[in-house]
């Protein structure tokens, strides 16, 4: 990822934040092109992501910054950050540590497919979530 300065934060001002000061974020695995997850960022989360080179999101339920992988070890190394044409959606091209992005233990949060009648889980659980969140660890 290119080193970006947060001095002045002019680049942060270009983002069209919603009325809650948030922007939707898509995390895409750079190598496969798989969309792994959708989340939200506020200004601090985006600035911290740039600073660390790892994804930091805003948890709407916990009302705090959430460094992806802080508990599970499933860190998202950010390789590239893009802003859409309307400047209101951020795309992170990432390298997913441990190949698990979803709290359900799956590779992607988008594991349910509509089959014309109902939603079906089509992707396997790679790790039991009960074993993921037992203690902080770093997976490479």
Secondary structure, 3 states (H helix, E strand, C coil): CCCCCCCCCHHHHCCCCCCCCCEEEEEEECCCCCEEEEEEECHHHHHHHHHHCECEEEECCCCEEEECCCCCCCCEEEEEEEECCCCCEEEEEEEEHHHCCCCCCCCCCCCEEECCCCEEECCCCCCCHHHHCCCCCCCC
